[in-house]
Amino acid sequence: MNRYHLGTALLSAGILIASGCGSDSLTPLPTGDGDSAATGLSLKVEMKEAADVAAVRFSIETCAGELMFSGDKDFEELMLPGGMPAFELGPFDATSQHLFADHFMVLGAGCYNVAVQPLTSTGGTSEACTEARAQGVMVEDGRTTEIMLVSQCKAPPVGAVDVIGAINVAPMIEALEFEKFTRQCRENVICAIASDGNADGLEFDWSLLSGPALAHAPVVVNRAQLTGRRTVECVSLVPAAAGEHTLEVRVFDHDANGRMENQNGVESRASLMFPLHVANDPAIDDCAQFVPQAQIFVANLTPLNAQLNFAPANGIAKFIIEGDRFTAITNSQGLAPNMIHPQHIHGFMSAEQAVCPPVTTDPNNDGVLDVIEGLPFYGPILLNLDQNLENLDEPGPFPMSFGEKGRLHYKATASVSALLEAFGTNTLMLDTNTVVQHGIPLTTPLPSTVQTLPGLPPQLTLPLNCGKIMRVDRFGPN
């Protein structure tokens, strides 16, 4: 049987760290069985920051584990510190407001463990506010031990939005140069000059809107950057028959995700329709003899990560399709000398255009454009440019650079039909893809943040240059 000492008491207060509340009507707090008493009036509250809290459960047990009291109390009418010096700056600021409930109980002198648990309006445990405990609280004969337990409540989830309003100006076609009057089966080279006020990359799209079919669709034969943020692109086409043709050139500007067409519902492009008047040539029956037997594609390789290489790595890649024969040629210089350099055709095997990443691309700000950071631009590996060109399952050796200038010469052939079967497509779509050459000496120090492909050191996969593949074969009578 427990022995109680009159005049010995434990006063515990449960405090919620929160602010902002509303209240219902005040009701007297019922007294207990004589061993416990109220210290004020109860107050039912609705907390905005901890909306599921309506009361506090007090638990008192001896340090030996015998439960002495477990009961629920509503919040007091006052808020702490409430102008009471004893609670100001200990632990609360004088101007703060904290909900609290209180339980006073006469107990035998001894050691106790006390706890407060915030409750919901249905009597369940609060998910917003934590339980608070104190172990080994000593109650002395003839004294009241006052314990303050602070239950920490979660603040409402909060984030931030930062809205940046940027301006994009659509490109502008400045000039168009071509022969408006021509004869059937005669090559016609058409050049468009376009500019972009934001210095965005430009993409040209050429199409026949009306008129007799062309012996061959427009093929890019030249593209160059001019001064004043201008770009010139020239295409060659051969009209197959006499008649009135209407053609169109469209110019799109690019962001990191591709065309800015229809951004925010507004087209970001320039377009120009123009006529081509084609006369009959009685000396020519048809244009078949002028359609090229070979398709030629070229990629001008420009440097990436030049700061990590002993010289800017540049070069040219050339691809020739003649019937079922596919020939790949690369000639480069400025590569790290006397080492193997992996090289590939990268892309998406779809109409999606692969592009070379800007030299400033560095998402993690480690000063290096690694192979993974380049993937969103040039796409995954489609074809190894090695000595086993048409066997995608068994890569052959990659070429090695030589000499002090780091030169690399490569040539290999494959069957077009074998490549198409391996890719599972009916066209190689070379001019939607890119060429990338990789590799610096393994002794080159790199930040630990530089990413690579599984099982390969980052030095071996580091992109050194990149080039967009364009079709350049020309046709038509001399």
C-alpha positions in Angstrom: 0.0 0.0 0.0 1.4 3.4 -1.0 2.2 5.8 1.8 1.4 9.5 1.1 2.8 12.5 2.8 0.5 15.5 3.1 1.9 18.7 1.7 4.0 16.9 -0.8 3.0 17.6 -4.4 4.0 17.4 -8.1 2.9 20.2 -10.4 3.4 19.4 -14.1 2.6 21.6 -17.1 2.4 20.6 -20.7 3.3 23.4 -23.1 2.7 23.4 -26.8 5.2 25.4 -28.9 2.7 27.0 -31.4 0.9 30.2 -32.0 -2.5 31.3 -33.2 -5.7 29.8 -31.8 -9.4 30.2 -31.5 -11.5 29.2 -28.4 -14.8 27.7 -27.4 -16.7 28.6 -24.2 -15.0 28.2 -20.8 -16.2 25.4 -18.6 -15.1 24.6 -15.0 -12.5 21.8 -14.8 -13.9 19.0 -12.7 -11.9 18.0 -9.6 -10.5 14.5 -9.1 -10.8 12.0 -6.3 -9.1 14.3 -3.7 -5.6 13.6 -4.7 -5.7 15.9 -7.7 -7.2 19.4 -8.2 -7.6 21.9 -10.9 -5.4 25.0 -11.1 -7.8 27.0 -13.3 -10.4 26.7 -16.0 -10.3 24.4 -19.0 -10.2 25.8 -22.5 -10.9 23.9 -25.7 -8.9 25.3 -28.6 -8.5 24.9 -32.3 -4.9 25.4 -33.2 -4.1 26.6 -36.8 -0.5 25.4 -36.7 -1.3 22.1 -35.0 -4.9 21.6 -36.0 -5.3 18.1 -34.6 -4.5 19.1 -31.0 -7.4 19.6 -28.5 -6.1 18.4 -25.1 -3.1 17.0 -23.3 -2.7 13.6 -21.6 -0.7 13.6 -18.4 1.0 10.4 -17.2 2.8 10.0 -13.9 4.5 6.8 -12.7 7.0 6.0 -10.1 10.6 5.4 -11.2 9.9 1.7 -10.5 7.2 1.7 -13.2 4.0 1.9 -11.1 1.4 4.1 -12.7 0.1 6.8 -10.4 -2.0 8.9 -12.7 -3.1 9.1 -16.4 -5.7 11.6 -17.4 -6.6 14.2 -20.0 -6.7 17.9 -19.5 -7.9 20.8 -21.6 -5.9 23.9 -22.2 -5.8 26.7 -19.7 -7.4 30.0 -20.5 -4.1 31.9 -20.2 -1.1 31.6 -22.5 2.4 31.4 -21.2 4.3 33.5 -20.2 1.2 35.7 -19.9 3.0 38.4 -18.1 4.2 36.1 -15.3 7.9 36.8 -14.6 8.6 33.2 -13.6 8.0 32.1 -17.2 9.5 35.0 -19.1 12.9 34.1 -20.7 12.6 30.7 -19.1 12.2 29.3 -21.6 9.8 31.7 -23.4 10.2 35.2 -24.7 8.2 37.8 -22.7 6.0 38.7 -25.7 5.4 35.1 -26.9 2.1 33.1 -26.5 2.1 29.4 -25.8 -0.9 27.1 -25.1 -0.6 24.9 -22.0 -2.5 22.6 -19.8 -1.7 21.9 -16.1 -2.0 19.0 -13.6 -1.4 19.4 -9.9 -1.3 16.2 -7.8 -0.3 15.4 -4.2 2.1 12.4 -4.1 4.3 10.6 -1.8 7.9 11.8 -1.7 10.1 9.9 -4.1 11.2 9.4 -7.7 8.8 9.8 -10.6 8.7 9.8 -14.4 6.3 12.2 -16.0 5.0 12.7 -19.6 2.6 14.8 -21.5 1.1 13.7 -24.8 -1.0 16.1 -27.0 -4.3 14.6 -28.1 -6.7 15.1 -30.9 -10.4 16.1 -30.4 -11.3 12.4 -30.6 -8.8 11.5 -27.9 -6.2 10.0 -30.3 -2.5 10.7 -30.2 -1.5 13.9 -32.1 0.6 13.5 -35.2 1.6 17.1 -35.2 2.9 17.4 -31.7 5.5 15.1 -30.0 5.3 13.6 -26.5 7.5 15.2 -23.9 9.0 13.3 -21.0 11.1 13.8 -17.8 12.7 10.9 -16.0 13.8 10.7 -12.4 11.8 13.7 -11.1 12.4 13.9 -7.4 9.5 15.0 -5.1 10.6 16.1 -1.6 8.7 16.0 1.6 6.8 19.2 2.2 7.6 20.7 -1.2 6.0 21.1 -4.6 8.1 20.1 -7.5 7.1 22.1 -10.6 8.1 20.5 -14.0 7.6 22.2 -17.4 7.5 19.8 -20.3 7.5 21.3 -23.8 5.9 19.4 -26.6 7.3 20.4 -30.0 4.7 20.8 -32.7 5.4 20.7 -36.4 5.0 23.9 -38.3 2.8 23.8 -41.4 4.7 22.6 -44.5 6.1 25.5 -46.4 8.3 26.0 -49.5 9.0 28.8 -51.8 8.4 29.8 -55.4 10.8 32.0 -57.4 9.3 33.2 -60.6 11.7 34.6 -63.2 10.3 36.4 -66.2 12.6 36.2 -69.2 12.2 37.6 -72.7 12.7 35.5 -75.8 12.7 37.2 -79.2 11.8 35.1 -82.2 14.4 34.7 -85.0 14.2 36.9 -88.1 14.9 36.0 -91.7 17.1 38.8 -93.1 17.8 37.6 -96.7 17.1 34.9 -99.2 19.3 34.3 -102.2 18.3 31.9 -105.1 17.5 31.7 -108.8 13.8 32.3 -109.0 13.7 31.2 -112.7 15.3 27.9 -113.6 14.9 24.7 -115.7 13.9 21.2 -114.7 16.7 19.0 -113.4 18.9 21.9 -112.8 20.4 22.3 -109.3 19.2 25.4 -107.5 21.1 26.5 -104.4 19.0 28.5 -102.0 20.6 30.4 -99.1 18.8 32.0 -96.2 20.3 34.4 -93.7 18.6 34.6 -90.3 19.4 36.2 -87.0 18.3 35.9 -83.4 18.3 38.8 -80.9 19.1 36.5 -78.0 22.0 34.7 -79.8 20.1 31.4 -79.5 21.0 28.5 -81.8 19.0 28.4 -85.0 17.4 25.5 -86.9 16.3 25.9 -90.5 13.5 23.8 -92.0 12.9 23.7 -95.8 9.8 22.3 -97.5 7.9 22.2 -100.7 4.3 23.5 -100.2 2.9 23.2 -103.7 3.9 22.3 -107.2 5.5 19.3 -109.0 7.6 17.0 -106.9 11.3 17.6 -106.6 13.9 15.1 -107.9 15.4 15.3 -104.5 14.3 17.0 -101.3 16.3 20.1 -100.1 19.7 19.0 -98.8 22.0 21.3 -96.7 25.2 22.1 -98.5 26.5 24.9 -96.4 26.0 26.4 -93.0 28.1 29.1 -91.3 28.0 31.6 -88.5 28.2 35.2 -89.6 28.8 38.4 -87.6 26.0 40.1 -85.8 24.4 36.9 -84.4 23.5 35.8 -87.9 23.5 32.3 -89.4 23.5 31.4 -93.1 22.2 28.0 -94.4 22.2 26.9 -98.0 20.3 24.0 -99.5 20.4 22.4 -102.9 17.4 21.0 -104.7 16.5 19.8 -108.1 13.0 20.3 -109.6 11.9 17.2 -111.5 9.4 18.9 -113.8 8.4 22.2 -115.2 5.8 24.2 -113.2 5.2 26.7 -110.5 6.6 25.7 -107.1 6.0 27.3 -103.7 8.6 26.6 -101.1 8.9 27.7 -97.5 11.8 28.2 -95.1 11.2 28.3 -91.4 13.7 29.2 -88.8 13.4 28.2 -85.1 15.4 29.2 -82.1 16.6 26.7 -79.6 16.8 26.3 -75.8 18.4 23.4 -73.9 15.2 21.3 -74.6 15.0 21.9 -78.4 12.8 24.2 -80.4 11.1 27.1 -78.6 8.1 26.7 -80.9 4.8 27.5 -79.3 6.4 28.6 -76.0 3.6 30.0 -73.8 1.3 29.6 -76.8 3.2 32.0 -79.0 5.2 30.7 -81.9 8.9 31.5 -81.7 9.9 31.2 -85.3 10.2 33.0 -88.6 8.9 31.8 -91.9 9.0 32.9 -95.5 7.2 31.4 -98.5 8.8 32.0 -101.9 8.1 31.0 -105.6 10.3 28.9 -107.9 9.4 29.1 -111.6 10.6 26.1 -113.5 10.7 25.9 -117.3 10.8 22.7 -119.3 14.1 21.5 -120.7 13.3 19.5 -123.9 16.8 18.0 -123.9 16.1 16.1 -120.7 13.5 13.3 -120.4 13.8 12.9 -116.6 16.0 13.8 -113.7 17.0 10.3 -112.7 20.5 10.7 -114.0 21.0 13.8 -111.9 19.9 12.3 -108.6 23.1 11.4 -106.6 24.1 7.8 -106.3 25.9 8.5 -103.0 24.6 10.3 -99.9 27.3 12.2 -98.1 27.0 13.4 -94.5 29.6 15.6 -92.6 30.0 16.6 -89.0 32.4 19.4 -88.1 33.9 18.4 -84.7 34.4 21.4 -82.4 36.2 21.3 -79.0 34.7 20.4 -75.6 36.6 20.5 -72.3 39.5 22.2 -74.0 40.8 23.3 -70.6 41.5 19.6 -69.7 43.2 18.7 -73.0 46.7 19.6 -74.1 45.1 21.3 -77.2 41.6 22.0 -78.5 40.4 18.8 -80.2 38.8 19.4 -83.6 38.3 17.6 -86.8 35.7 16.3 -89.2 33.6 13.2 -89.6 32.3 12.0 -92.9 29.8 9.3 -93.8 29.0 8.0 -97.3 26.1 5.8 -98.2 26.4 4.1 -101.6 23.8 1.5 -102.2 24.2 -1.0 -99.3 27.7 0.2 -98.4 28.2 2.5 -95.4 31.6 4.2 -95.0 32.6 6.1 -91.9 35.7 8.4 -91.8 37.0 10.6 -89.0 40.1 12.9 -89.1 41.0 14.8 -86.0 43.8 16.6 -84.3 44.5 18.1 -80.9 43.6 14.8 -79.1 45.7 13.5 -76.3 48.5 11.7 -78.3 49.3 8.0 -78.4 46.1 6.8 -76.7 42.9 5.1 -77.7 39.9 7.5 -78.2 36.4 6.1 -78.1 34.2 7.7 -80.8 30.5 7.3 -81.5 27.5 8.4 -83.3 25.1 9.7 -80.6 21.4 10.4 -81.0 17.8 9.4 -80.3 17.0 7.2 -83.4 13.9 9.3 -84.0 13.0 12.6 -85.5 14.3 14.3 -82.4 17.3 16.3 -83.2 20.5 15.6 -81.2 22.7 18.7 -80.7 26.1 19.4 -79.3 26.1 20.8 -75.8 27.3 24.4 -75.3 30.8 24.6 -74.1 29.6 26.3 -70.9 27.3 23.3 -70.0 28.2 22.3 -66.4 25.1 21.5 -64.3 27.0 20.6 -61.1 29.5 23.5 -61.4 32.6 21.3 -61.1 34.3 22.9 -64.1 33.9 19.8 -66.3 31.3 18.7 -68.9 31.2 15.0 -68.3 29.6 12.3 -70.5 26.4 12.1 -68.5 25.9 15.9 -68.5 26.1 15.8 -72.3 23.5 13.0 -72.8 20.4 15.3 -72.8 22.0 17.2 -75.7 23.7 14.6 -77.9 21.8 11.5 -76.8 22.9 8.0 -76.0 25.4 6.0 -78.1 23.9 4.6 -81.3 26.9 3.3 -83.1 30.5 2.7 -82.1 32.9 4.1 -84.7 35.4 1.2 -84.3 36.9 -1.5 -86.4 33.9 -3.8 -86.0 31.4 -1.2 -87.3 28.3 -3.3 -88.1 28.5 -5.6 -85.1 26.8 -3.7 -82.3 27.0 -6.6 -79.9 30.8 -7.1 -80.1 32.6 -3.7 -80.2 36.0 -3.7 -81.9 39.0 -1.6 -81.1 38.7 2.1 -81.2 41.3 4.1 -83.2 44.5 5.5 -81.5 45.9 9.0 -81.9 49.5 9.5 -82.9 52.2 12.1 -83.1 52.8 15.3 -81.1 49.7 17.0 -82.5 47.4 14.2 -81.5 46.2 13.2 -84.9 43.6 10.5 -85.5 42.6 9.0 -88.8 39.9 6.4 -89.0 38.0 4.6 -91.8 35.7 1.6 -91.6 32.8 0.2 -93.7 29.6 -1.7 -93.0 26.5 -3.0 -94.7 23.6 -0.5 -94.6 21.2 -3.4 -94.3 23.0 -4.9 -91.3 23.0 -1.5 -89.5 19.3 -1.1 -90.3 18.6 -4.6 -88.9 20.6 -3.9 -85.8 18.8 -0.6 -85.2 15.4 -2.0 -86.1 14.6 0.9 -88.4 14.2 1.5 -92.1 16.5 4.5 -92.3 19.7 5.6 -90.5 18.5 9.2 -90.0 22.1 10.3 -89.8 21.3 14.0 -90.1 19.4 13.9 -86.8 22.5 12.7 -84.9 25.9 13.8 -83.6 29.5 12.5 -83.5 31.4 12.7 -80.2 35.1 11.8 -79.6 36.2 11.0 -76.0 39.2 10.4 -73.8 42.1 12.1 -71.9 45.0 10.5 -70.2 44.0 8.4 -67.1 46.5 10.4 -65.1 44.6 13.6 -65.5 43.1 14.7 -62.1 39.4 15.2 -62.2 36.9 16.4 -59.5 35.2 13.5 -57.7 31.8 14.8 -59.0 32.7 14.0 -62.6 30.3 11.2 -63.8 31.1 8.4 -66.2 29.6 5.2 -67.7 29.4 2.0 -65.6 32.8 0.3 -65.2 34.8 3.0 -67.1 37.1 5.7 -65.6 35.8 9.2 -66.2 38.9 10.2 -68.1 38.1 7.7 -70.8 34.5 8.8 -71.4 35.2 12.6 -71.1 33.8 14.2 -74.3 36.6 16.1 -76.2 34.6 17.3 -79.2 31.2 17.1 -80.9 29.7 17.8 -84.3 26.2 17.8 -85.7 25.8 15.6 -88.7 24.5 17.3 -91.8 23.9 16.0 -95.3 26.0 17.7 -97.9 25.9 15.8 -101.2 25.1 17.9 -104.3 23.5 17.0 -107.6 22.2 18.4 -110.9 23.8 18.9 -114.3 26.9 21.1 -114.6 
